[in-house]
Amino acid sequence: MVKGVVRDPLLVVVLSFVTCGIYWIVWAFMVSEEINRAAGEKKIDPVIFFLLGLLCFPLIFVGMYKIDEALFELNMRAGLPANKNFILWLLLSLLGVGSLFMGYQVQEQLNKLWEST
């Protein structure tokens, strides 16, 4: 399996907050590309879900769902604990913290995945 970049999950949250979400969009784009490389196929189209999501906001939630599904599959392949968290992220989005929570969880899971391979 191809490895991605290990990042500090807390730094993902802090930079996303400080930049008013701009870092989160860049991070989601980079993570989508890393997940696609690790999966060996295009599971997530970051251009559609995150860049066009700026114009049509619901696309961001589709992208979050796709990341959740792809990460679940990658963890299963690697024999790591796998959970689906999209509903939690969606509910937390109602409170305005869903994307931050998602960023932390996804980066934390990716770090474990990259370190295990």
C-alpha positions as YAML, in Angstrom:
chain: A
units: angstrom
residues:
- id: 1
  name: MET
  ca: [0.00, 0.00, 0.00]
- id: 2
  name: VAL
  ca: [1.23, 3.49, -0.84]
- id: 3
  name: LYS
  ca: [1.85, 5.68, 2.19]
- id: 4
  name: GLY
  ca: [0.64, 9.22, 2.62]
- id: 5
  name: VAL
  ca: [1.83, 12.13, 4.72]
- id: 6
  name: VAL
  ca: [1.66, 11.84, 8.51]
- id: 7
  name: ARG
  ca: [0.21, 15.08, 9.88]
- id: 8
  name: ASP
  ca: [-0.70, 16.23, 13.37]
- id: 9
  name: PRO
  ca: [-4.52, 15.90, 13.66]
- id: 10
  name: LEU
  ca: [-4.70, 18.77, 16.13]
- id: 11
  name: LEU
  ca: [-2.79, 21.00, 13.72]
- id: 12
  name: VAL
  ca: [-5.34, 20.15, 11.00]
- id: 13
  name: VAL
  ca: [-8.10, 21.41, 13.31]
- id: 14
  name: VAL
  ca: [-6.23, 24.54, 14.42]
- id: 15
  name: LEU
  ca: [-5.19, 25.56, 10.91]
- id: 16
  name: SER
  ca: [-8.70, 24.90, 9.61]
- id: 17
  name: PHE
  ca: [-10.15, 27.14, 12.32]
- id: 18
  name: VAL
  ca: [-7.55, 29.91, 11.97]
- id: 19
  name: THR
  ca: [-7.92, 30.07, 8.18]
- id: 20
  name: CYS
  ca: [-11.74, 30.03, 8.34]
- id: 21
  name: GLY
  ca: [-11.91, 26.66, 6.59]
- id: 22
  name: ILE
  ca: [-9.49, 27.33, 3.74]
- id: 23
  name: TYR
  ca: [-6.88, 24.93, 5.11]
- id: 24
  name: TRP
  ca: [-9.58, 22.28, 5.59]
- id: 25
  name: ILE
  ca: [-10.47, 22.42, 1.89]
- id: 26
  name: VAL
  ca: [-6.79, 22.15, 0.88]
- id: 27
  name: TRP
  ca: [-6.30, 19.33, 3.41]
- id: 28
  name: ALA
  ca: [-9.40, 17.45, 2.17]
- id: 29
  name: PHE
  ca: [-8.09, 17.75, -1.39]
- id: 30
  name: MET
  ca: [-4.65, 16.38, -0.41]
- id: 31
  name: VAL
  ca: [-6.12, 13.58, 1.73]
- id: 32
  name: SER
  ca: [-8.46, 12.56, -1.08]
- id: 33
  name: GLU
  ca: [-5.51, 12.21, -3.43]
- id: 34
  name: GLU
  ca: [-3.58, 10.18, -0.82]
- id: 35
  name: ILE
  ca: [-6.56, 7.87, -0.26]
- id: 36
  name: ASN
  ca: [-6.97, 7.38, -4.01]
- id: 37
  name: ARG
  ca: [-3.28, 6.44, -4.36]
- id: 38
  name: ALA
  ca: [-3.47, 4.05, -1.41]
- id: 39
  name: ALA
  ca: [-6.64, 2.42, -2.77]
- id: 40
  name: GLY
  ca: [-5.16, 2.10, -6.24]
- id: 41
  name: GLU
  ca: [-8.27, 3.64, -7.77]
- id: 42
  name: LYS
  ca: [-10.23, 6.88, -7.76]
- id: 43
  name: LYS
  ca: [-12.54, 6.60, -4.77]
- id: 44
  name: ILE
  ca: [-12.94, 10.34, -4.26]
- id: 45
  name: ASP
  ca: [-12.93, 13.11, -6.84]
- id: 46
  name: PRO
  ca: [-11.53, 16.03, -4.85]
- id: 47
  name: VAL
  ca: [-12.19, 18.55, -7.60]
- id: 48
  name: ILE
  ca: [-15.90, 17.81, -7.67]
- id: 49
  name: PHE
  ca: [-16.51, 17.33, -3.97]
- id: 50
  name: PHE
  ca: [-14.29, 19.95, -2.38]
- id: 51
  name: LEU
  ca: [-13.48, 22.65, -4.91]
- id: 52
  name: LEU
  ca: [-16.91, 22.70, -6.56]
- id: 53
  name: GLY
  ca: [-18.36, 22.21, -3.08]
- id: 54
  name: LEU
  ca: [-17.51, 25.85, -2.48]
- id: 55
  name: LEU
  ca: [-20.14, 26.75, -5.09]
- id: 56
  name: CYS
  ca: [-22.62, 24.01, -4.21]
- id: 57
  name: PHE
  ca: [-22.17, 23.37, -0.49]
- id: 58
  name: PRO
  ca: [-23.92, 19.94, -0.27]
- id: 59
  name: LEU
  ca: [-21.15, 18.44, -2.43]
- id: 60
  name: ILE
  ca: [-18.79, 18.83, 0.53]
- id: 61
  name: PHE
  ca: [-20.96, 16.40, 2.51]
- id: 62
  name: VAL
  ca: [-20.83, 13.92, -0.36]
- id: 63
  name: GLY
  ca: [-17.05, 14.23, -0.27]
- id: 64
  name: MET
  ca: [-17.02, 13.64, 3.48]
- id: 65
  name: TYR
  ca: [-19.13, 10.52, 2.95]
- id: 66
  name: LYS
  ca: [-16.79, 9.27, 0.22]
- id: 67
  name: ILE
  ca: [-13.74, 9.78, 2.47]
- id: 68
  name: ASP
  ca: [-15.48, 7.88, 5.27]
- id: 69
  name: GLU
  ca: [-16.31, 4.95, 2.98]
- id: 70
  name: ALA
  ca: [-12.83, 4.82, 1.43]
- id: 71
  name: LEU
  ca: [-11.10, 5.06, 4.80]
- id: 72
  name: PHE
  ca: [-13.30, 2.25, 6.15]
- id: 73
  name: GLU
  ca: [-12.27, 0.06, 3.20]
- id: 74
  name: LEU
  ca: [-8.55, 0.88, 3.54]
- id: 75
  name: ASN
  ca: [-8.61, 0.10, 7.26]
- id: 76
  name: MET
  ca: [-10.35, -3.22, 6.60]
- id: 77
  name: ARG
  ca: [-7.72, -4.14, 3.98]
- id: 78
  name: ALA
  ca: [-4.92, -3.31, 6.43]
- id: 79
  name: GLY
  ca: [-6.56, -5.28, 9.26]
- id: 80
  name: LEU
  ca: [-7.04, -2.16, 11.38]
- id: 81
  name: PRO
  ca: [-10.16, -1.27, 13.37]
- id: 82
  name: ALA
  ca: [-12.66, 0.33, 11.00]
- id: 83
  name: ASN
  ca: [-15.58, 2.57, 11.90]
- id: 84
  name: LYS
  ca: [-17.96, 4.62, 9.82]
- id: 85
  name: ASN
  ca: [-18.29, 8.13, 11.20]
- id: 86
  name: PHE
  ca: [-20.18, 10.09, 8.55]
- id: 87
  name: ILE
  ca: [-23.47, 10.32, 10.51]
- id: 88
  name: LEU
  ca: [-21.58, 11.68, 13.53]
- id: 89
  name: TRP
  ca: [-19.83, 14.27, 11.34]
- id: 90
  name: LEU
  ca: [-23.13, 15.23, 9.77]
- id: 91
  name: LEU
  ca: [-24.80, 15.69, 13.16]
- id: 92
  name: LEU
  ca: [-21.85, 17.68, 14.48]
- id: 93
  name: SER
  ca: [-22.07, 19.86, 11.36]
- id: 94
  name: LEU
  ca: [-25.39, 21.11, 12.72]
- id: 95
  name: LEU
  ca: [-23.36, 22.53, 15.61]
- id: 96
  name: GLY
  ca: [-20.74, 23.92, 13.23]
- id: 97
  name: VAL
  ca: [-17.92, 21.58, 14.22]
- id: 98
  name: GLY
  ca: [-18.49, 18.56, 11.97]
- id: 99
  name: SER
  ca: [-15.71, 19.32, 9.49]
- id: 100
  name: LEU
  ca: [-13.23, 20.04, 12.29]
- id: 101
  name: PHE
  ca: [-14.08, 16.81, 14.07]
- id: 102
  name: MET
  ca: [-13.91, 14.96, 10.76]
- id: 103
  name: GLY
  ca: [-10.48, 16.43, 10.00]
- id: 104
  name: TYR
  ca: [-9.13, 15.27, 13.34]
- id: 105
  name: GLN
  ca: [-10.57, 11.75, 13.07]
- id: 106
  name: VAL
  ca: [-9.60, 11.19, 9.44]
- id: 107
  name: GLN
  ca: [-6.03, 12.40, 9.93]
- id: 108
  name: GLU
  ca: [-5.67, 10.31, 13.07]
- id: 109
  name: GLN
  ca: [-6.89, 7.20, 11.22]
- id: 110
  name: LEU
  ca: [-4.71, 7.93, 8.19]
- id: 111
  name: ASN
  ca: [-1.63, 8.32, 10.40]
- id: 112
  name: LYS
  ca: [-2.29, 4.88, 11.90]
- id: 113
  name: LEU
  ca: [-2.80, 3.46, 8.43]
- id: 114
  name: TRP
  ca: [0.40, 5.01, 7.03]
- id: 115
  name: GLU
  ca: [2.40, 3.84, 10.05]
- id: 116
  name: SER
  ca: [1.06, 0.27, 9.79]
- id: 117
  name: THR
  ca: [2.15, -0.29, 6.20]
...
